[in-house]
Amino acid sequence: MNAHRDIDGVLVQWGDRLFYPGNRMLKVKVPPRLGTSLRSQAKAIRNRIEATVVRRSPQVMLKVTGGGRGMGGIAAHFRYISKNGRLTIEDDRGSIESGKEAVHAMLEQWRFGGSLIDENSPRREAFNLVLSMPRGTAGHGVLQAAREFARIELKDHRYVMVLHEHQENPHVHLCVRAESMDGVRLNPRKSDLHRWRETFAERLRGLGIDAEATRQASRGEGKCYPALWQTCAQKQGRLKKSPVPSKSGEAYRRSRVGALEAWARIGSALRLSDQATDRELAIRISNFLRESMFGRELAMQKDRGLRSRTPMRSLAPVDSQAIKEVKRER
């Protein structure tokens, strides 16, 4: 019982750091007494680990691509996402319309619904979001999950959304009015964006679509996604400088090393478990980290003889025979 308690305590402590950024890490040396709360938390962490390193679940993408400073910018974005009225556009009341006249009517509702939005404004009057899933995901599922996401996270705000399926990944453009109907202004921070991703992934899973919202740092990845204006300019041949494909720098390395330390702690605990499933999960974690972008970078540094203070025990070599032995015990 004590061994299970200790392992679950490690999972909760370090899994919180990996999957729920911004939450306070537990400072206690001895994990709390095993109970329903700790057991359920540890189970949730195990599920997140399995989804990330075993199933390699598709990762949701949610990003803020900008926002209109005045009705001029908002109107331009409405026209862009609706393809000038050719695509159906849906608002927060569930009204689904198409055509230039419908887009114009929605714009007038935004202009006068609440405080007046001038044609040009010194502050951001709307936020433009993109909610996306990898190729192969059903577009209607992405749209339905976006609807449910907006009802939860953007309650009391005016918003419109349009589904795009003509590009590689099905995605929803969602434009939300910065000021709520109660006069409270939206001001999303990094922690808000991560919560939004979690909510979007949860709504997708509720529809039977496998989806996760694990941070790039926790996955050892560092891909840079081009801004919307860069994508448009590139298609039109107007982009003078290619977007940077991957992240770098001290902040990038520090966050990945921190995540690797958390994985190392979790892997060490799982390897000591008397449960074959836990020990197999530790092996999967090691494989996953070695195959990640940051893991490959560390391997290249090692080959070049560069010194590293990274906790390399989490990238220990994995014996394929060990996997077979663990599975035989199950």
FINUBA-502790 format. One record per residue: residue number from 0; x, y, z of N, C-alpha, C in turn; residue in three letters. Coordinates in steps of 0.2 Angstrom, whole numbers, plus 5000, padded with zeros to 4 digits. Atoms other than C-alpha are relative to their C-alpha. Example, Ala and Ser with C-alpha at 12.3 -4.5 7.8 and 13.67 -1.06 7.14 Angstrom:
2
[0,[5004,4994,5000],[5062,4978,5039],[5004,5006,5000],Ala]
[1,[4996,4994,4999],[5068,4995,5036],[4996,5005,5003],Ser]
This chain:
330
[0,[5004,4994,5000],[5000,5000,5000],[5004,5006,5000],Met]
[1,[4996,4994,5000],[5014,5012,5004],[5003,5001,4994],Asn]
[2,[4996,5000,5006],[5023,5008,4988],[4995,5004,4995],Ala]
[3,[5005,4997,5005],[5007,5012,4978],[4999,5008,5002],His]
[4,[5001,4993,4998],[5004,5028,4988],[5006,5004,4998],Arg]
[5,[4994,4996,5002],[5022,5034,4985],[5000,5001,4992],Asp]
[6,[5000,4999,5007],[5021,5031,4966],[4994,5004,4998],Ile]
[7,[5005,4996,5001],[5004,5039,4965],[5001,5007,5002],Asp]
[8,[4998,4993,4998],[5011,5054,4974],[5005,5003,4996],Gly]
[9,[4995,4997,5005],[5025,5056,4962],[4996,5002,4994],Val]
[10,[5004,4998,5006],[5013,5055,4947],[4996,5006,5001],Leu]
[11,[5004,4994,5000],[5002,5068,4954],[5004,5006,5001],Val]
[12,[4996,4994,4999],[5016,5080,4959],[5003,5002,4994],Gln]
[13,[4996,4998,5006],[5026,5079,4943],[4995,5000,4994],Trp]
[14,[5005,5000,5006],[5011,5075,4931],[4997,5007,5000],Gly]
[15,[5003,4993,5000],[5004,5092,4937],[5004,5005,4997],Asp]
[16,[4995,4995,5004],[5019,5101,4931],[5000,4999,4993],Arg]
[17,[5000,5001,5008],[5018,5092,4914],[4994,5002,4997],Leu]
[18,[5006,4999,5004],[5000,5093,4910],[4996,5006,5002],Phe]
[19,[5004,4995,4998],[4993,5107,4920],[5004,5006,5002],Tyr]
[20,[4995,4994,4999],[5005,5122,4919],[4997,5006,5004],Pro]
[21,[5003,4995,4996],[5002,5136,4931],[4998,4998,5007],Gly]
[22,[5002,5003,4993],[4997,5125,4945],[5006,5000,5004],Asn]
[23,[4994,5000,4995],[5007,5125,4961],[5002,4993,5000],Arg]
[24,[4998,5007,4998],[5018,5110,4963],[5000,4999,5007],Met]
[25,[5000,5002,4993],[5017,5100,4979],[5007,5001,5002],Leu]
[26,[4993,4999,4997],[5031,5104,4990],[5002,4995,5006],Lys]
[27,[4999,5005,4994],[5029,5090,5003],[5004,4994,4997],Val]
[28,[4996,5006,5002],[5042,5076,5003],[4996,4994,5000],Lys]
[29,[5004,5006,5000],[5030,5063,5008],[4993,5001,4997],Val]
[30,[5006,4999,5003],[5015,5061,4997],[4994,4999,5005],Pro]
[31,[5005,5000,4995],[4998,5063,5006],[4997,4993,5000],Pro]
[32,[5003,5007,4999],[4989,5047,5012],[4995,4998,4995],Arg]
[33,[5004,5002,5005],[4981,5037,4999],[4993,5000,5001],Leu]
[34,[5007,5000,4999],[4963,5040,4997],[4997,5001,4993],Gly]
[35,[5003,5000,5007],[4950,5042,4983],[5003,5006,4996],Thr]
[36,[4998,4994,5003],[4956,5060,4979],[5007,4998,4996],Ser]
[37,[4993,5002,5003],[4975,5054,4976],[4999,4995,4995],Leu]
[38,[5000,5006,5004],[4970,5038,4968],[4997,5003,4993],Arg]
[39,[5004,4998,5007],[4958,5047,4955],[5005,5005,4997],Ser]
[40,[4996,4995,5003],[4971,5061,4952],[5006,4996,4996],Gln]
[41,[4994,5004,5003],[4985,5048,4949],[4997,4996,4993],Ala]
[42,[5003,5004,5006],[4973,5038,4937],[4999,5005,4994],Lys]
[43,[5000,4995,5006],[4970,5054,4927],[5006,5002,4997],Ala]
[44,[4994,4999,5002],[4988,5057,4926],[5003,4994,4995],Ile]
[45,[4998,5006,5004],[4991,5039,4920],[4997,5000,4993],Arg]
[46,[5004,4999,5006],[4977,5042,4907],[5004,5005,4995],Asn]
[47,[4997,4995,5005],[4986,5058,4900],[5007,4997,4998],Arg]
[48,[4993,5003,5003],[5003,5049,4899],[4999,4995,4995],Ile]
[49,[5002,5005,5005],[4995,5034,4890],[4998,5004,4993],Glu]
[50,[5002,4997,5006],[4987,5046,4878],[5005,5004,4996],Ala]
[51,[4994,4996,5003],[5003,5056,4875],[5005,4995,4997],Thr]
[52,[4994,5003,5002],[5016,5043,4874],[4999,4993,4997],Val]
[53,[5002,5007,5003],[5007,5026,4869],[4995,5001,4994],Val]
[54,[5005,4999,5006],[4992,5031,4858],[5002,5006,4996],Arg]
[55,[4998,4994,5004],[5000,5047,4852],[4994,5004,4997],Arg]
[56,[5007,4997,5002],[4983,5055,4852],[5001,5007,4996],Ser]
[57,[4999,4993,5003],[4981,5070,4840],[4999,5006,5005],Pro]
[58,[4999,4994,4995],[4985,5086,4848],[4995,5006,4997],Gln]
[59,[5004,4994,5003],[4972,5101,4846],[5005,5006,5000],Val]
[60,[4997,4993,5000],[4978,5118,4841],[4995,5005,5001],Met]
[61,[5004,4994,4999],[4971,5134,4847],[5004,5006,5001],Leu]
[62,[4996,4994,5000],[4979,5150,4844],[4996,5007,4999],Lys]
[63,[5002,4993,5001],[4975,5169,4844],[5004,5003,4994],Val]
[64,[4996,4998,5006],[4979,5175,4827],[5000,5008,4999],Thr]
[65,[5001,4993,5000],[4975,5193,4830],[4994,5003,5003],Gly]
[66,[5007,4998,4998],[4960,5204,4832],[4999,5007,4997],Gly]
[67,[5002,4994,5003],[4951,5219,4825],[5001,5006,5005],Gly]
[68,[5000,4994,4997],[4955,5237,4831],[4995,5005,4997],Arg]
[69,[5005,4997,5003],[4939,5244,4826],[4996,4996,4995],Gly]
[70,[5005,5004,5004],[4924,5239,4815],[5003,4999,4993],Met]
[71,[4997,5001,5007],[4935,5241,4799],[5004,4993,5000],Gly]
[72,[4996,5006,4999],[4947,5227,4805],[4995,4994,5001],Gly]
[73,[5005,5006,4999],[4932,5216,4811],[4997,4998,4994],Ile]
[74,[5003,5001,5006],[4923,5218,4795],[5004,4996,4995],Ala]
[75,[4996,5003,5005],[4938,5213,4785],[5001,4993,5002],Ala]
[76,[4999,5007,4997],[4940,5197,4796],[4994,4996,4998],His]
[77,[5006,5003,5002],[4922,5193,4794],[4999,4998,4993],Phe]
[78,[5000,5001,5007],[4923,5194,4775],[5005,4994,4999],Arg]
[79,[4995,5006,5002],[4939,5183,4775],[4998,4994,5002],Tyr]
[80,[5001,5007,4998],[4933,5169,4786],[4994,4997,4997],Ile]
[81,[5006,5003,5003],[4916,5168,4777],[5001,5000,4992],Ser]
[82,[4999,5000,5007],[4924,5170,4760],[4995,5005,4997],Lys]
[83,[5005,4994,5003],[4914,5186,4757],[4993,4997,5000],Asn]
[84,[5007,5002,5000],[4898,5177,4762],[4998,4993,4997],Gly]
[85,[5002,5006,5003],[4900,5161,4752],[5000,4994,5005],Arg]
[86,[5000,5006,4995],[4903,5150,4768],[4995,5002,5005],Leu]
[87,[5005,4998,4994],[4890,5149,4782],[5003,5003,5006],Thr]
[88,[4997,4997,4994],[4893,5159,4797],[4995,5000,5005],Ile]
[89,[5004,5002,4994],[4886,5155,4814],[5002,5005,5006],Glu]
[90,[4999,4996,4994],[4884,5167,4829],[4999,4997,5006],Asp]
[91,[5000,5003,4993],[4883,5165,4848],[4992,4998,5001],Asp]
[92,[5007,5002,4998],[4864,5163,4847],[4998,4994,4996],Arg]
[93,[5001,5006,5004],[4865,5148,4835],[4997,5002,4993],Gly]
[94,[5003,4998,5006],[4859,5158,4820],[5006,4999,4994],Ser]
[95,[4996,5002,5005],[4867,5151,4804],[4998,5003,4993],Ile]
[96,[5002,4996,5006],[4867,5162,4789],[5006,5000,4995],Glu]
[97,[4995,4999,5006],[4877,5165,4772],[4998,5006,4996],Ser]
[98,[5001,4994,5004],[4878,5179,4760],[5003,5006,5002],Gly]
[99,[4997,4994,4998],[4885,5196,4760],[4995,5004,5005],Lys]
[100,[5005,4997,4996],[4869,5203,4767],[5000,4998,5008],Glu]
[101,[5000,5003,4993],[4869,5191,4782],[5007,5003,5004],Ala]
[102,[4993,4998,4996],[4888,5196,4786],[4999,5007,5002],Val]
[103,[5001,4993,4998],[4883,5214,4785],[4996,5001,5006],His]
[104,[5004,4999,4994],[4869,5212,4797],[5003,4998,5007],Ala]
[105,[4996,5002,4994],[4880,5203,4810],[5005,5005,5002],Met]
[106,[4996,4995,4999],[4892,5217,4808],[4997,5006,5004],Leu]
[107,[5004,4994,4997],[4879,5230,4812],[4998,4998,5007],Glu]
[108,[5001,5002,4993],[4874,5220,4828],[5006,5001,5004],Gln]
[109,[4994,4999,4996],[4892,5220,4834],[5001,5007,5001],Trp]
[110,[4998,4993,5000],[4894,5239,4830],[4996,5003,5006],Arg]
[111,[5004,4996,4995],[4879,5244,4841],[4998,4996,5006],Phe]
[112,[5002,5004,4995],[4877,5229,4852],[5004,5001,5006],Gly]
[113,[4995,4998,4995],[4884,5236,4868],[5003,5006,4999],Gly]
[114,[4997,4994,5002],[4896,5250,4868],[5002,5001,4993],Ser]
[115,[4999,4999,5007],[4898,5258,4851],[5008,4998,4998],Leu]
[116,[4994,5002,5003],[4913,5251,4841],[5001,5005,4994],Ile]
[117,[4998,4995,5006],[4921,5265,4830],[5003,4996,4994],Asp]
[118,[4996,5003,5006],[4928,5261,4813],[5007,4999,5001],Glu]
[119,[4993,5001,4998],[4945,5263,4820],[5000,5001,5008],Asn]
[120,[5000,5000,4993],[4949,5260,4838],[5007,4999,5003],Ser]
[121,[4993,5001,4997],[4965,5262,4849],[5001,4994,5003],Pro]
[122,[4999,5006,4996],[4962,5246,4858],[4997,4994,4995],Arg]
[123,[5002,5006,5003],[4958,5228,4852],[4992,4999,5002],Arg]
[124,[5007,5001,4999],[4939,5226,4850],[4997,4993,4999],Glu]
[125,[5002,5007,5001],[4939,5208,4845],[5006,4996,5000],Ala]
[126,[4994,5005,5000],[4950,5192,4846],[4998,4995,4995],Phe]
[127,[5001,5005,5006],[4952,5181,4831],[5004,4993,5003],Asn]
[128,[4998,5007,4998],[4954,5162,4836],[5000,4995,4995],Leu]
[129,[5000,5005,5005],[4958,5147,4826],[5000,4993,5004],Val]
[130,[5000,5006,4997],[4953,5130,4833],[5001,4994,4995],Leu]
[131,[4998,5004,5005],[4961,5116,4823],[5001,4993,5003],Ser]
[132,[4998,5007,4999],[4963,5097,4822],[5004,4997,4994],Met]
[133,[4996,5003,5006],[4975,5086,4811],[4996,4998,4995],Pro]
[134,[5004,5003,5006],[4970,5080,4794],[4997,4993,5001],Arg]
[135,[5003,5006,4999],[4958,5066,4794],[4994,5000,5005],Gly]
[136,[5005,4999,4995],[4947,5073,4808],[4994,5002,4996],Thr]
[137,[5006,4998,5003],[4929,5075,4803],[4998,5008,5002],Ala]
[138,[5001,4993,5000],[4925,5093,4800],[4994,5002,5005],Gly]
[139,[5006,4998,4996],[4907,5093,4808],[5002,4999,5007],His]
[140,[4998,5001,4993],[4915,5086,4824],[5004,5006,5003],Gly]
[141,[4996,4994,4998],[4928,5100,4825],[4995,5006,5001],Val]
[142,[5005,4994,5000],[4913,5113,4822],[4996,4999,5007],Leu]
[143,[5005,5001,4994],[4902,5105,4836],[5004,5001,5006],Gln]
[144,[4996,4999,4994],[4917,5105,4848],[5001,5007,5001],Ala]
[145,[4999,4993,5000],[4920,5123,4844],[4994,5003,5003],Ala]
[146,[5006,4997,4998],[4902,5127,4847],[5000,4999,5008],Arg]
[147,[5000,5001,4993],[4903,5119,4864],[5005,5003,5004],Glu]
[148,[4995,4996,4997],[4919,5127,4868],[4998,5007,5001],Phe]
[149,[5001,4993,4999],[4913,5144,4865],[4994,5001,5005],Ala]
[150,[5005,5000,4995],[4897,5141,4875],[5003,5000,5007],Arg]
[151,[4997,5000,4993],[4908,5137,4890],[5005,5006,5002],Ile]
[152,[4995,4995,4999],[4923,5149,4888],[4999,5007,4998],Glu]
[153,[5001,4993,5003],[4916,5164,4879],[4993,5002,5002],Leu]
[154,[5007,4998,4997],[4899,5165,4889],[4999,5007,5001],Lys]
[155,[5002,4993,4999],[4891,5182,4888],[5004,5004,4995],Asp]
[156,[4997,4996,5005],[4902,5187,4873],[4996,4999,4994],His]
[157,[5002,5001,5007],[4896,5190,4855],[5006,4997,4996],Arg]
[158,[4995,5004,5004],[4905,5178,4843],[4997,4998,4994],Tyr]
[159,[5002,5003,5006],[4904,5171,4826],[5005,4995,4998],Val]
[160,[4995,5006,5002],[4912,5155,4819],[4999,4998,4993],Met]
[161,[5001,5003,5006],[4915,5148,4802],[5005,4994,4999],Val]
[162,[4996,5006,5001],[4921,5130,4798],[5004,5001,4993],Leu]
[163,[4997,5000,5006],[4935,5129,4785],[5003,4992,4999],His]
[164,[4998,5006,5001],[4938,5112,4777],[5004,4999,4993],Glu]
[165,[4997,5000,5007],[4946,5117,4760],[5008,5000,5001],His]
[166,[4993,5000,4999],[4964,5117,4768],[5002,4993,5003],Gln]
[167,[4998,5006,4998],[4974,5103,4775],[4997,4997,5006],Glu]
[168,[5003,5002,4994],[4967,5103,4792],[4993,5003,5001],Asn]
[169,[5006,4997,4999],[4949,5105,4797],[5001,5005,5006],Pro]
[170,[4999,4995,4994],[4948,5121,4808],[4994,5005,5000],His]
[171,[5005,4995,4999],[4936,5134,4814],[5003,5007,5002],Val]
[172,[4998,4994,4999],[4939,5152,4813],[4994,5003,5005],His]
[173,[5004,4998,4995],[4931,5160,4829],[5002,5007,5002],Leu]
[174,[4998,4993,4998],[4930,5179,4831],[4995,5002,5006],Cys]
[175,[5004,4998,4994],[4924,5185,4848],[5001,5007,5002],Val]
[176,[5000,4993,4998],[4919,5203,4854],[5004,5000,5006],Arg]
[177,[4996,5000,4994],[4932,5208,4867],[4995,5002,5006],Ala]
[178,[5005,4998,4994],[4918,5217,4878],[4994,4995,5000],Glu]
[179,[5006,5005,4998],[4905,5205,4886],[4994,5005,5000],Ser]
[180,[5006,4996,4999],[4887,5210,4887],[4999,5003,5007],Met]
[181,[5000,4996,4994],[4891,5215,4905],[5005,5005,5001],Asp]
[182,[4995,4995,5000],[4905,5226,4900],[5007,4998,5002],Gly]
[183,[4994,5002,4998],[4919,5215,4905],[5004,4998,4994],Val]
[184,[4996,5001,5006],[4933,5214,4893],[5004,4994,5000],Arg]
[185,[4996,5006,5001],[4942,5198,4887],[5007,5002,5000],Leu]
[186,[4993,4999,5000],[4960,5198,4891],[5004,4993,5001],Asn]
[187,[4997,5007,4999],[4967,5180,4888],[5007,5000,5001],Pro]
[188,[4993,5001,4999],[4984,5175,4895],[5002,4993,4998],Arg]
[189,[4997,5007,5002],[4995,5160,4893],[4996,4995,5003],Lys]
[190,[5003,5005,4997],[4986,5151,4906],[4993,4999,4998],Ser]
[191,[5007,5000,5003],[4969,5155,4898],[5000,4996,4994],Asp]
[192,[4999,5004,5006],[4975,5148,4882],[5000,4993,5001],Leu]
[193,[4999,5007,4999],[4980,5132,4889],[4993,4997,5003],His]
[194,[5007,5003,4998],[4963,5130,4898],[4996,5000,4994],Arg]
[195,[5004,5000,5005],[4955,5134,4882],[5001,4994,4996],Trp]
[196,[4998,5006,5004],[4965,5120,4873],[4997,4994,5004],Arg]
[197,[5002,5006,4996],[4960,5108,4887],[4992,4999,4999],Glu]
[198,[5008,5000,5001],[4941,5113,4885],[4999,4997,4993],Thr]
[199,[5001,5003,5007],[4942,5110,4866],[5001,4993,5000],Phe]
[200,[4999,5008,5000],[4950,5093,4868],[4995,4996,5004],Ala]
[201,[5005,5004,4996],[4938,5088,4881],[4993,5000,4996],Glu]
[202,[5006,5000,5004],[4923,5093,4870],[5001,4995,4994],Arg]
[203,[4999,5005,5005],[4931,5083,4856],[4999,4993,5002],Leu]
[204,[5000,5006,4997],[4933,5068,4867],[4993,4998,5001],Arg]
[205,[5007,5002,4998],[4915,5069,4872],[4996,4998,4994],Gly]
[206,[5003,5002,5007],[4911,5067,4853],[5003,4994,4997],Leu]
[207,[4997,5007,5002],[4921,5051,4852],[5006,5002,4996],Gly]
[208,[4994,4999,5004],[4936,5060,4844],[5006,5000,5004],Ile]
[209,[4994,5000,4996],[4953,5056,4851],[5004,5006,4999],Asp]
[210,[4997,4994,5000],[4961,5072,4856],[5003,5002,5006],Ala]
[211,[4996,4998,4994],[4974,5079,4868],[5002,5007,5000],Glu]
[212,[4998,4993,5000],[4980,5096,4873],[5007,5001,5004],Ala]
[213,[4993,5000,4996],[4998,5092,4880],[5004,5006,4997],Thr]
[214,[4995,4994,5003],[5010,5107,4878],[5006,4997,4996],Arg]
[215,[4994,5002,5004],[5024,5106,4866],[5006,4999,5004],Gln]
[216,[4994,5001,4996],[5037,5108,4880],[4999,4993,5003],Ala]
[217,[5001,5007,4996],[5029,5092,4889],[5002,4994,4995],Ser]
[218,[4999,5005,5005],[5031,5083,4872],[5007,5000,4997],Arg]
[219,[4993,4999,5003],[5049,5089,4869],[5000,5002,4993],Gly]
[220,[5000,4997,5007],[5043,5098,4853],[5001,5007,5000],Glu]
[221,[4999,4993,5000],[5046,5115,4847],[4999,5003,4993],Gly]
[222,[5002,4998,5006],[5037,5118,4831],[4997,5007,5000],Lys]
[223,[5003,4993,5000],[5033,5136,4826],[4995,5000,4995],Cys]
[224,[5005,5000,5005],[5017,5139,4817],[4999,5007,4998],Tyr]
[225,[5000,4993,5003],[5016,5154,4805],[4994,5003,5002],Pro]
[226,[5006,4996,4998],[5004,5168,4809],[4996,5000,4994],Ala]
[227,[5005,5001,5006],[4988,5169,4798],[5003,5005,4994],Leu]
[228,[4998,4996,5005],[4995,5184,4789],[5006,4998,4996],Trp]
[229,[4994,5003,5004],[5011,5175,4784],[4998,4994,4996],Gln]
[230,[5003,5005,5004],[5001,5160,4778],[4997,5003,4993],Thr]
[231,[5003,4996,5005],[4991,5172,4767],[5005,5003,4995],Cys]
[232,[4995,4997,5004],[5006,5181,4761],[5004,4995,4996],Ala]
[233,[4996,5006,5003],[5015,5165,4757],[4996,4998,4994],Gln]
[234,[5004,5002,5005],[5001,5159,4746],[4999,5005,4994],Lys]
[235,[5001,4995,5005],[5000,5175,4737],[5007,5002,4997],Gln]
[236,[4993,4998,5003],[5019,5176,4734],[5003,5006,5003],Gly]
[237,[4998,4993,4997],[5021,5192,4745],[5005,4999,5006],Arg]
[238,[4996,5001,4994],[5031,5184,4759],[5007,5001,4999],Leu]
[239,[4993,4999,5002],[5048,5191,4759],[5005,4996,5004],Lys]
[240,[4996,5004,4995],[5055,5181,4774],[4996,4994,5002],Lys]
[241,[5003,5006,4998],[5051,5163,4777],[4999,4999,5008],Ser]
[242,[5001,5001,4992],[5044,5159,4795],[5005,4995,5003],Pro]
[243,[4996,5004,4997],[5055,5151,4807],[4997,4993,5002],Val]
[244,[5004,5007,5000],[5051,5132,4807],[5000,4997,5007],Pro]
[245,[5000,5003,4993],[5056,5128,4825],[5003,5005,5005],Ser]
[246,[4998,4995,4994],[5059,5137,4842],[5007,4998,5002],Lys]
[247,[4993,5001,4997],[5076,5139,4850],[5001,5006,5005],Ser]
[248,[4999,4995,4995],[5084,5150,4863],[5000,4997,5007],Gly]
[249,[4999,5002,4993],[5087,5149,4882],[4993,4998,5003],Glu]
[250,[5007,5002,4997],[5068,5149,4886],[4997,4994,4998],Ala]
[251,[5002,5006,5003],[5065,5135,4874],[5003,4994,5004],Tyr]
[252,[4997,5006,4997],[5078,5124,4882],[4999,4999,5007],Arg]
[253,[5002,5001,4992],[5074,5128,4900],[4993,4997,5001],Arg]
[254,[5006,5003,5000],[5056,5123,4897],[5000,4993,4999],Ser]
[255,[4999,5007,5002],[5061,5107,4889],[5004,4996,5005],Arg]
[256,[4996,5003,4995],[5074,5103,4902],[4995,4999,5006],Val]
[257,[5004,5001,4995],[5061,5106,4915],[4995,4994,4999],Gly]
[258,[5005,5006,5001],[5048,5094,4907],[5004,4994,5000],Ala]
[259,[4996,5006,5000],[5062,5081,4905],[5001,4998,5007],Leu]
[260,[4999,5001,4993],[5065,5082,4923],[4994,4997,5003],Glu]
[261,[5006,5002,4997],[5047,5079,4927],[4999,4993,4997],Ala]
[262,[5000,5007,5003],[5047,5064,4915],[5004,4995,5003],Trp]
[263,[4995,5004,4997],[5062,5057,4923],[4998,4998,5007],Ala]
[264,[5003,5002,4994],[5054,5057,4940],[4995,4995,4999],Arg]
[265,[5006,5005,5001],[5038,5049,4934],[5003,4993,4997],Ile]
[266,[4998,5006,5002],[5048,5036,4924],[5004,4996,5005],Gly]
[267,[4996,5003,4995],[5059,5032,4939],[4995,4996,5005],Ser]
[268,[5005,5003,4995],[5044,5029,4950],[4996,4994,4997],Ala]
[269,[5003,5006,5003],[5035,5018,4937],[5004,4994,4999],Leu]
[270,[4995,5006,5000],[5050,5007,4935],[5000,4996,5006],Arg]
[271,[5000,5003,4994],[5049,5003,4953],[4994,4997,5002],Leu]
[272,[5006,5003,4998],[5031,4998,4953],[5000,4992,4999],Ser]
[273,[5001,5007,5000],[5025,4980,4956],[4995,4998,4994],Asp]
[274,[5004,5001,5005],[5013,4982,4942],[5003,5000,4993],Gln]
[275,[4997,5001,5007],[5018,4976,4924],[4998,5006,4996],Ala]
[276,[5002,4994,5004],[5008,4990,4916],[5003,5006,5001],Thr]
[277,[4996,4994,4998],[5017,5003,4926],[5007,5000,4997],Asp]
[278,[4993,5001,5002],[5034,4996,4921],[5000,5001,4992],Arg]
[279,[5000,4999,5007],[5029,4995,4903],[4999,5007,4998],Glu]
[280,[5001,4993,5002],[5023,5013,4903],[5006,5004,5001],Leu]
[281,[4994,4997,4999],[5040,5018,4910],[5004,4999,4993],Ala]
[282,[4996,5001,5007],[5048,5010,4894],[4997,5004,4995],Ile]
[283,[5003,4996,5005],[5036,5019,4883],[5002,5007,5001],Arg]
[284,[4998,4993,4999],[5040,5036,4891],[5007,5001,4997],Ile]
[285,[4993,4999,5002],[5059,5033,4888],[5000,5000,4992],Ser]
[286,[5000,5000,5008],[5055,5028,4869],[4998,5007,4998],Asn]
[287,[5003,4994,5003],[5044,5043,4867],[5005,5006,5001],Phe]
[288,[4995,4995,4999],[5057,5055,4874],[5006,5000,4995],Leu]
[289,[4994,5000,5004],[5071,5049,4864],[4998,5001,4992],Arg]
[290,[5003,4999,5007],[5060,5050,4848],[4998,5008,4999],Glu]
[291,[5002,4993,5001],[5055,5068,4852],[5005,5005,4997],Ser]
[292,[4995,4995,5003],[5063,5084,4844],[5005,5001,5005],Met]
[293,[4995,4998,4995],[5072,5089,4860],[5004,4994,5001],Phe]
[294,[4996,5006,4999],[5077,5071,4863],[5005,4999,4994],Gly]
[295,[4995,5001,5005],[5085,5070,4846],[5005,5005,5000],Arg]
[296,[4995,4994,4999],[5094,5087,4849],[5005,4998,5005],Glu]
[297,[4996,5002,4994],[5101,5080,4865],[5005,4994,4997],Leu]
[298,[4996,5006,5003],[5107,5064,4855],[5005,5003,4996],Ala]
[299,[4995,4997,5005],[5116,5075,4842],[5005,5004,5004],Met]
[300,[4995,4997,4996],[5124,5085,4856],[5005,4995,5003],Gln]
[301,[4996,5005,4997],[5130,5070,4864],[5005,4997,4995],Lys]
[302,[4996,5003,5006],[5137,5063,4847],[5006,5005,4999],Asp]
[303,[4995,4995,5001],[5146,5080,4845],[5005,5001,5006],Arg]
[304,[4996,5000,4994],[5153,5078,4863],[4999,5006,5004],Gly]
[305,[5002,4994,4996],[5144,5093,4870],[4998,4998,5007],Leu]
[306,[5003,5001,4994],[5141,5094,4888],[4993,5002,5001],Arg]
[307,[5008,4999,4998],[5123,5094,4895],[4999,4998,5007],Ser]
[308,[5002,5001,4993],[5116,5096,4912],[4993,4997,5000],Arg]
[309,[5006,5003,5000],[5100,5088,4906],[4999,4993,5003],Thr]
[310,[5001,5007,4997],[5093,5073,4916],[4999,4994,4995],Pro]
[311,[5000,5005,5005],[5098,5060,4904],[4997,4993,5002],Met]
[312,[5002,5007,4998],[5092,5045,4914],[4993,4999,4997],Arg]
[313,[5006,5001,5003],[5075,5048,4907],[5000,4997,4992],Ser]
[314,[4999,5002,5007],[5082,5044,4890],[5005,4994,4999],Leu]
[315,[4996,5006,5000],[5090,5028,4895],[4999,4995,4994],Ala]
[316,[5002,5005,5006],[5092,5014,4881],[4995,4995,5003],Pro]
[317,[5006,5005,4999],[5077,5003,4880],[5001,4993,4997],Val]
[318,[4999,5007,5002],[5079,4984,4878],[4993,4998,4997],Asp]
[319,[5007,5003,5003],[5065,4977,4866],[4998,4994,5004],Ser]
[320,[5001,5006,4996],[5067,4961,4876],[4996,5002,5006],Gln]
[321,[5003,4998,4993],[5062,4970,4892],[4992,5001,4999],Ala]
[322,[5007,4999,5002],[5045,4975,4883],[4997,4994,5000],Ile]
[323,[5004,5007,5001],[5041,4957,4879],[5000,4997,5007],Lys]
[324,[5001,5003,4993],[5045,4952,4897],[4995,5003,5004],Glu]
[325,[5005,4996,4997],[5034,4965,4904],[4993,4998,4998],Val]
[326,[5006,5002,5002],[5020,4960,4893],[4998,4993,5002],Lys]
[327,[5001,5007,4998],[5022,4942,4897],[4997,4999,5007],Arg]
[328,[5002,5000,4994],[5019,4946,4915],[4993,5002,5001],Glu]
[329,[5007,4997,4999],[5002,4955,4912],[4995,4994,4999],Arg]
